[in-house]
C-alpha cells in the first residue's frame, strides 16, 4: 500500500486539452524523475472542464521530499505559469492509502466511486461481497498533510475504488472517467 493523492482539477472552460498535453509532455516524466509514481490520468466524462489524476509515494516522508523536489525543480518552474493558467481549482485532493491505479490499455471508460461509509467495520461486508483486487480499493490516509503548499481535503473518511460495482448503501459519488492515452 502506498500513499496516493487522488487529484480533481476544475479547469477554465476549454482548457482541459491544453493541460493534458502539457501534463503528458512535461509533468509525467518530471515527477517520475524525483521519485513520484504517476498513475492514471483521466478526462471526467460528465464535466468537460475537469481533469482527474493519481500519484503515489511509498510513505509520507517520501511524499514530502518528492513534492519539495518537484515544485522547487526546473520542470515545474518552467511550466507552472502555463499549467496554472488552465486551472480554476487544484485543491480538490484526497490523501489516501491504497495500491494506486493505472487503467488497462484500451479501456474507454473507468467508473470510480468515492464512498462515505459510517465506519470501517460496516464497510467490510460490502467490500467482501462486491470488491475484488482489480477494483484497487483506497481508504483515507489520516496522517497530517506535511506539504501544506498543496492542500488536501481533511476531516473526511472515504473509500475509493475503480470499476463497476453495485451501488454502496452509503453516500457516494460516482465518476465516469476516460483514460488519457499517449
Buried (B, 14 or more C-beta within 10 A) or exposed (E): BBBBBBBBBBBEEEBBEBBBEBBBEBBBEBBBBBBBBBBBBBBBBEBEBBBBBBBBBEEBEBBBBBBEBBBEBEBBEEBEEEBEEBBEEBEBBBBBBBBBBBBEEEBEEBBBBBBBBEEEEEBEEBBEEBBEEEBBBBBBBEEEBEBEEBEBBEEEBBBBBBBEBEEBEEEBEBBBBBBBEE
